[in-house]
Amino acid sequence: VQLVESGGGLVQPGGSLRLSCAASGFTFSTYYMSWVRQTPGKGLEWVSDIIKSGLSTWYADSVKGRFTISRDNAKNTMFLQMNNLKPEDTALYYCARVVTDGVNYYDDYWGQGTQVTVSS
């Protein structure tokens, strides 16, 4: 399993970025996927989930209305469109594969992360 994030960078408050997550080594279309982020102060924070088909999505309250998760199963790629970025969005962003034991859902593989810095 390999997950490779890209698209991070430095952006001014109010700006936009689009993160990508290229997946390989597994059947991408058969897994839910997730974006999480990590900051030194807050630790690991869940951002968004997307189901296999991409037709249902969930967001943390902190990003709802500003971020959009999507996926292209033909290209084994997931995206996170981030608009109206705020300084508190500064973090290392990871994509993750989601698995279930029939009761709970949890992430079992993560990429190396891509840094997003929102600053003027």
Buried (B, 14 or more C-beta within 10 A) or exposed (E): EEBBBEBBEEBEEEBEBBBBBBBEEBEBBEBBBBBBBBEEEEEEBBBBBBBBEBEEBBBBEBBEEBBBBBBEBEEBBBBBBBBEBEEEBBBBBBBBBBEEEEEEEEBEBBBEBBEBBBEE
